[in-house]
Amino acid sequence: MSGVKQRVAKLTQPSAWVLEPEAATFAPNNKWSNKDMDVVPPHLRTWSSWDFIAYWLSDAANVATWNMASSMLAIGLSWRQVLPAIAVGHFLIAIVITLNGTIGAQLHVPFPVLNRSSFGFYFAYFSIISRAILAMFWFGIQTTTGGECVYQMLKAIWPSIQHLPNHLPETASITTSAMMCYFLYWLIQLPLLLIPVHKIRWLFNIKSIIVPACWLSMFIWALVKTGGASGTSIYSQPATIHGSKAVWAWFAAMNSALGNFATLGVNIPDFTRFARSPRAQYSQMLVIPVAFTFFAFIGLTVTSSGYEIYGKGYLWDPLKLIDQWDNRAAAFFASFSFALATVATNIGANSISCANDLTALAPRYINIRRGQVICALIGGWVLCPWEILASAIGFLTFMGGYTIVLGPISAIMIIDYFLVHKKKIDTPSLYRPKGRYRYTGGVNMRALAAVVVAVPPNLPGLINAINPKIDVGGGIYPYNIAYILGFTIAGVIYYTLSIVFPPTETLLDAPITGEDEVDRKIPSEHDEEGSIDEKKGPNAREDIVEAP
């Protein structure tokens, strides 16, 4: 008993939670890195082309994709206009994801570390903190959707759950049965968060088989019940807006589709750093637009068929459609597939991303596993996502509008790597607070200027989206192409400033990877502060051998 008390007492000491970096780390000490932040060793680079295909098939098959077309049809577009908008939007974001993914696959470092080369060692924390907060909120929102899936599964087994008395007050914004299902889903999801990133691909592989099979089954069921898609109401519904209004509405629809995974356009290196080679992740370019357009088409068709079958309006939420089914076995397995779809999307798009960010904020104490648990606790409970959904729709609009910042961040990362530094990065210096990427006090002023100039043009439209009562006049139109506009402005400004005021201290003749140290697992020999030797000049290799 005394031994147990000693172990518990030890856990209360901060020293018991201290993490150590890889033996071949480039960081001065564990204040700046740990094993989850360090360059991925070759034996953990396990993701193949199929793993990235499965990942995106997994992410595409979720509730948000199913009802993606709903808001687009609501503004007056026809289905013939909606599907191309979805396809073009996802094709454009696929380009961004593949380009940023290539950086991660070549350097094998996570987004929080990679971002330092373009934003500066300390200014990178702006992207890291804001994205971590965003991921926590969306983790909670997705968990709420998962709780609804569990409710439908339990209802299929025990229909009496519909009559479970509610003992929570109306101010709680959630019922007893909903809270029970939310907790069960959160509990089921928790152990899956503990799977290492280089192994989590198996979850995506499993989902990429089960969920699409379920969706295709629902698609076939819808066609059989209605006698074919051509006769369904949505496909006979014409556009209700024309001329310039239709054009701007189409751009807004495309921007909505593009922004659907704008977050992953920034943090995809968190996954591609585990790629066997940069070529392994090129498959994203094709699978993203094809998968998302196809699954949105399925959601469009099944929803339209549900309108004819049940006559209760358009049930864009697939779980509400499943709620109408009499076949309890079908309802259970369909709900299970959506629960699986939601948990995989939540882990891939929110949990792992947030954990990488939290790891960068406190690498001495937080690794990816601990970061995911923190995200699950804060995003799942502290933020009370059911209350946000019930009473803070304007706030959700703001969170969705955060793409006005994500576009510029993605542009700066891509321009910096491919055009400014021409893929010649000093990887060891990314881990050193006083290394060559410190710029001016840890801030790359070119990146700061690009963000400051690129974000404001979209603010009037965002304000109007949050509160339509605020008239912003023509300021609403730039917001319809918010991502493209922000991306373009930031990219042009950043490249121009980098040409006029070149960051000479970071320009190299050849990339410095330090791969030989990673392979041998030999600790780096550098000073305590991790600063470069100014006498050697900006192309100094320090104690690292240049890559051929």
N, C-alpha and C positions, 0 to 999 in steps of 0.2 A: 504493500500500500504506500509505503514511504517512497518507493521508486517511482510510482505513478505521480505522486505529488511533486517530486523533483522534476520530472519531465514536463508536467503542466507549468510549474514555476519557471522552468527554462524557456518555455514558449512565450512567456510574458515579457521576456527580454528582447529588445530590438535585434541584438546580435544573433539570436536564434533564427532570424528570418533573412539574414544577409545572403545574397546570391553572389556567385563567382562567375566571371566571364570565361570564355574558352581559353585553353592554354595558349592558343595562337592569336589572342585578341590584339587589336591595334589600339585599344583605348588605354589611357594612362593608368587607370585603376577602375575598380568596380563602381565608382560614382558615375561613370559615363557609359557603361555597357555591361551586359551579361550574356549568357550563352544564346538566349533568344534574339538578341540584338546583333550579335556578331555575324560575320560573313558565314553563310551556310556551308558547312563542310561538304566535300564531294559525295560522301556516302549518304547524305541526307537529301541530295538533289534527285528526287524520285518521280516527280510529276512528268508524265508523258503527254503526247498530243491528245490521246484519248481521255486522260484525266481532265484536261482543260475543256474538251468537248462535253464531257459528263458534267463538269462544274457548271457550264452555262446552260446545258439542258436542264440541270437541276434548278438553277436560279430563274430560268425563264418560266418554269412551271410553278407559278405561285398565284395567290389570289389577286395581287395587284395587276399582274399581266392579264388575268382572266377578265377583269372589269376595266382594263385600260381604255377600251373604246367608248365606254359609257359617257365620260365627260366630253369626249370629242363629238359624239352624236348629239349630246345635249346642247351644244352651242350652234347646231344647225347644219353640220356636215353630213354627207351621205357616207355609206359604208365604202363606196368606191373612192372617196377622198380620204377616209380614215386609214385604211390599210396601207396605202402608199406613204402617208405621214408617219405611221409606225415604222415601216420598213426603212425609210430614209433616215429618220431619227436614230434608229439603232445602228444603221450602217455608219453614221458619223461618229457615234460614241464608240463603235467597235474600232475605228481607226485610232481614236485617242487611247483606248484601253490597250491596243496592241503596241502602240508606240511606247507608252509608259511601261507596259509589260516587258518590252524588249530591254529597257534599262535595268529592271529588276533581274531579268534572266541573265544579263551580262555581268552585272556587278554582284549579284546574290546578296543584296542587303535589303532590309525592309524600308518602307516608305519614310518613316520618321528620320532615318539615317540618310537616305538618298536625298531627301528634301534640303539637306544642309548645303549641298553643292550649288544650288540655285538661289536659295533664300538666305543663306548664311547660317552659321551654327546656332545662333540664338533666335533669329527671326523665324526659323523653321518651327519654333514652338507655337507660333500663331496658327499655323496649319494644323499642327498636332493637337492642340487643346480644343480648337473649334470642331475638328472632326471627331474627337473623342466624345464631346458633349452631344453632337448630332447622332452618333452611333448609339449612345445610351438611350436617347429618346426613341429612336426607331426600333431598338431592341425591345423596349416595353410595348410599343404599338404592335409589333409582330407577335409578341407573346400573347397579347390580347386576342389576336386572330387565332392563335393556336388553341387558346382556351375555348373558343367557339367551336373549333373542330372536335375537341374532347367532349363538349356538350352533345354534339350530334352523335358521336360514337356511343356515349352512355345512353342517350335517348333511344338509339337503335336496339340496345340490349335491354334497358329498363325504361320503357315509355313513361313510367310513373314519375320520372324525374321532372317532367313538365309541371307536375303539381306539387313540387317541393316547396314548402312554405318559405317565404322570404322574411328573414329576421333582421335585415339591415335597413337602416333608415333611408329615405329617399335622397338625402344629401350625400349618401355614400356613392351614388352614381353607378352602383353595381348591385346585383341581387345575390342572394346566398348561393344559389346554384351556379351562377356565373363565377363567383369568387372561388367556389370549390373546384370548378373545372380549370380556372386560371391557375390555381395552385398546383393541381395535378399536372398540368402541362409544363409549368415551370420546373416542377420536381423531375419529370421525365427528361426534360431538356438538359438539366444540370450536369449529369454525368457525361453527356456527349460533348460538353464544353471542355472536358479534361483530356480529350484525344489530341495528341500532338498534330501540328499542322501538316507535317509530311505524311501522316497516316490518315488524316481526315478525308482524303480523296476517296476512300472507300465508301464513305457515307454518300458522297455525291454520285459515285458510280451506281450504288444501289437505288438511289432516288431517280437517277436518269433512266432507269428501267421501269420501276414500279409506277411512278407518277404519270409519265407520258402514256403508259398503257391504260391507266384509269381515264385519262382525259380523252383518249381515242375511243374508249368504250362509251363515254358519255356523248361524244360527238356522233357516233353511230346510232346510239339510242335516240338522240334528238332527230336525226334524219329519218329514221324508221317511223317514229311517232308522228312526224309531220308530213311525211311523204316527199322529203327532199328540201334542200335549202332554198331553192328558187321561189318557193311559195311562202316562205316565212316573212313576217311583217317587216323586220328590219331591212331585209334585202329589197323590199318594194318601197321603202321610205325614201323619198327624194330629199335633196338638200333644201333647206329653208332659207338660206342666205346666199347671196350672189354678189358678183362684182368684187370690189376691193375688200368688202367685209369678209367674203369667202376666202380671199387670198390671205388676209391677216389671220383669220381663224385657222387656216391650214398651217400657217407657220407656227401658231400657238400650239396646235396639236403636235407638230413635229418637235417643237421645243420640249413639250411635256414628255414625249417618248424619249427624247435624247437625255433629258434630265433624270429619267427613271433610274439609271445606274451611273449618274455623274460622279457619285462618291467613289465607285470602283474605278472610274477613270483616273482618280488620284491615287488610290491605295492598292491598285492591282499588283505593284511590286511585292506586297506582303505575301502574295501567292506565287508569282512567277519567279521569285528568288529560289524556289524549290524545283524549278524546271531542270530537266536533264541537259537541255541546251536552249538557246534562244529560239530555235526553230520549233521547239515543242509547243510554244504558245502562239505561233502564227495562226493556228486553227481558229482562234477567237474571231479573227476578221470575218470569217464566213458564218460560223455557227451562231453568233449573236444576232445579226439581222434576220437570218432564216428562222431560228428557233422562236424568237420573240414575236415575229409577225405571224408565224403559224399558230402559236398558242393563243395569241390575241384573236385570231380568226376563229379558233375553236370556241373561245369564250363568247364571241359575238354570235355565233351560230346557235350554241346551246341556250344562251339567254333569250334569243329571239324565239326559239322553239318553245321554251318554257312559257313565254307569253301566250302562245296559241294553245298549249296543253292545259294550263291552269287558269288562264284569264285573270291573273292577279297583278297585272302590270309587268314591267321588266324587272326581273329578279337578278340584278347584276352581281349580287353577292352569291357565289355558288353554294355557300352553306345554307342560305335561305331557300335556294332551289332544292337542295337535298332534303330540307325540312319538309317538303311537300310529298316526298316519296312514301309509298306504302310498303315497298320492299325493304325490310329492315336490314337484311344482309347486304344489299347493295348500298344502302345508306351508310352502314358501318364502314365498309371497305373504301367507299368514296371519301368519307370523312377522314379515314386513316391516311389516305394518300395525300389529302390536303394538309393534314397535320405533319406528315413527313416532309412535304414540300416546304412548309413554313419553318420547321426547325432547321432544315439544311440552309435555307435562304438566310435565316436569322444568324446562324453561325458564320456563314460565308461573308455576308454583306455587313454585318453589324458587330458581332461578338469578337471575332478575330481582329477586325480592324481596330476596334476600341482597345483591345488588349495590347496590340502593338504600340498604340499611342501612349497608354498608361505605362508600358514598359520603358518607353523613352523618357517619360517624366520622372521616373524613380527606379532606374535599373538596378540599384543596389538592393531593393526590396521587392520589386514587382517583375515577374516574368509573364509570359503569355497565359499560362494556366491561371495564375493568381489574378491577372488582369481580366480574364473572362469571368471569373467568379465575382470580382468587384463590379463589372458591368452588369452581371445578372442580378446582383443585389440592388444596385442603385437604379438601373434601368427598369428592373422588374418590380421593385417595391417602393423605393424612396420617391421616385417621380410619379407614382400612381397613374399609370398610363390610361386606366379606365376613366379617370376624371378628365384627363386631357381630351379624350375622344368625346366625352359627354358635354364638355362646356368650353373647350378652348380650340374651336375650329380655326379661328384666326391665327392662333399660335402654330397650328399644324401647317397652315398656308405659308407662314413665315419659314418654318423648317423646310418645307418643300421648295421654297424660293431661295434656299441657300445655294442653289446652283449658280447664282450670280457671283459667288465667290469661288466655287469649285472650278468653273470654267477658266478664270485667270490663273489659278494655281496649276492646273493641268498644262496650260499653254506655256507658262514660264518653265516648268520642268522639261517639257519637250524641246522648246527652243534652246534652252541652256545646254542640254546634253548633246543634241544632234547638230546644232548650228554654231553655238558659241564655243563650247569646249570640244566639239567634233569627236565625241565619245572618248576623250582622253581625260579620265578622271583619276585622281589620286585617292584610291579607296581607303588606305590607312588614315589619311588626314580627315576623313569624314567622321572619325571617332575622336578627334583631338580638338578640344575647345579653343586652343591657340594654334591650331594648324592653319594651312593655307586657305581654308574656307571660312575664316573668321571675318573676312572683308573689313567693314568699318564697325568695330565694336560688336561683332557677331551679326551684323545686319548687312545684307546686300542691298544697297540703296536703289539699284536698278530694279530689283524685284519689288521693293516697297513702292517705288514710283509707279510701276506698272499696275499694281493692285489698286492704288489710290486713284488712278485715272480710269481704270476699267470698270470699277464697281458702280460709281454714282449714276451713269446713264440709265441703269436698270432700277434704281431705287424708286422713282415715281410710280412705275408700273407695279412694283412689289407692294408699295403702300396702298395702291388702289385695290390690289388683289386681297390684301388683308382686310381692308375696310372700303367697300365699293362706294360708300357715301362721300368719300374724299375724291373730289374731281381733280384729276391731274392733266386734263386736256390731252394733247398729243403725246404726252409722256408715257401713255399706256402702250404705245406701239413698240418701242424698243424692247419692252419686257416680253413681247411675243417671240422674240429671237434672243432672249437673254443669254443663253449659254454661248451661242455662236458669236454674239456681239462682244461679250466679255472676253471670250477666248481670243478673238481676233485683235481687239484693242490691246489686251495685255501682251500678246505675242509680238505685235508690231512695236509697241513701246519698249518692251524689254530688249528686243533684238537691236533696235535703233540705239538705245542707250549703251548697249554692250559694244557696239561698233564705234560710237563716238567716244565713250569712256571705257575702253577695254579693261577687263579685270586681269591685268598682266600677271599678278601674283598667283593666279590659278590656271594659267594657260600652260599646257605641257607639250613636249615634243612627242611623247608616247604615254599611253596609260600606265599607271602604277597600280597593280592589282594586289600584290602581296600574296598571290596564290601559292607560292612556294612555301611560305610560312604556314598557311592554312593546311596544306597537304602534310607538312612535317609536324604540325602542332607544336612549333617552337615559339615561346613567348617573344613578343617584339621587344627590342631594346630601344627605349626612348626615354626622354627625361620625364620628370614627374608632371610637368605642366603640359606635355605633349605639343610643344611649340616647334615650328620648323626652324632650321638654321638659316637665318637671313643671309649669311655670307655665301651660302651655296646657291642663292638665287631662286627664282620661282620654279625652275625645273629640277630642283634638287630632289634626289630620290631618298634622302635620309639613309636609313639602314635597310631599306626595302629594295629588292631587285626589280628592275623594270621588266614589265611583261614584254615578250618579243612581239 
